[in-house]
Amino acid sequence: MKNEQRRPPILSIQVLRALAALMIVLLHTLLEAKSIHFLPQIRLDRSSTLNMGVDLFFVISGFVIALSSTDLFQQAGGARRFLLRRMARVIPLYWTATTLFLIVMFFSPDVLHSEAGSRWDVLRSYCFIPYGPDLSPVYKLGWTLNYEMFFYVCFASVLFLPRVRAVVGLTILFWGLTVAGMVFRPENSMLRFWTGSIILEFVMGAWIGLAFVRQIKISRFWAATVMTLAVALVLSGVWSDPGGLLGRSLCWGLPGALFVAGSTLGDFTANFAGLTPLVYLGDASYTLYLCHPFTLRLVKEVWLHTTPFSGAGLLGYLLGSLTTTVVVACLVHRYFERPLTRLVQNLFGVDGRQPVGSTGLPESGR
């Protein structure tokens, strides 16, 4: 097997992945707080800006995949090796989380306030096939991984091309699917899912990755300006409707792409070097994303049944939940996810080294 080129981790990407995961965790922590009447007056739903963490993950995923596949373009067996790499990285922890969810649902269905669905729903969930009215698998967070796996398959299909042509081909394909979805509005759940405009966020990241590979740089001033513009777009609400014409790809994907472009194409290496905890949390972000619902629910149950804690108020609850969730995720990442992933990589016969660390979903590269 050809040795893969190894790059040092891009610290800005690691930090952004950590922040993206923390946005999702904070949103779900606030939802738990609202459910126990800490925040009864706060409106939190799918329009919450904290949901942008997922879109940031998707942009990062496009960036990471375009960058980490250097040795696969125009290579015999490149698509197969690529898919095996991604499967080894994504599937083990996701299947573990899904299985744990189903076990909890079987023994204590009231704890998670959800339904497992039929055996066919379970099978489709393990196979990353969207279904049903909300297009989510039995473990709801898996909807993002359904998009990730779709992106991986599409990316693998263009690996026979040179890198630039591959990104161009992927862009044409995803824009074609998006336009078809807007024009024909398919009723089939799979077609509706895979033609959503959110897939354009992967393309945004891939183009930034291509610029990074070609060593296109911008000054710190312009990089800071780009990231400031991203913040302004989000806070101003210029594109505040994630259900609009281009949906999340415009509302949150574009600002996310500006963050990724500014932080990677600008020279901020020294600035991120001191953020070691966030860099490590970026490595553990996939674990944090998949495991945090279990930890948050456990913290909530302990909080409700332990009088000294229950009187600590909203701030104590938020700090306790977030701290516990991050600590548990780091431990699971270090002692379970990494060994399990290495085991599967060895079984698949693929090199697990990645140019920029672990994934965009939230790895996800992941």
Secondary structure, DSSP 4 states (H G I P E B T S, - for coil): -PPPP-PPP-HHHHHHHHHHHHHHHHHHHHHHHHHTTSSTT---STT-GGGHHHHHHHHHHHHHHHHHTTTTTT-TTHHHHHHHHHHHHHHHHHHHHHHHHHHHHHH-TTTTT-----HHHHHHHHTT---STT---SSGGGHHHHHHHHHHHHHHTTTTS-HHHHHHHHHHHHHHHHHHHHHH---SHHHHHHTSGGGHHHHHHHHHHHHHHTT----HHHHHHHHHHHHHHHHHTTT--TTSSSHHIIIIIHHHHHHHHHHHHS--HHHHHT-HHHHHHHHTHHHHHHHHHHHHHHHHHHHHT-HHHHTSHHHHHHHHHHHHHHHHHHHHIIIIIHHHHHHHHHHHT-----TTSS-STTT---
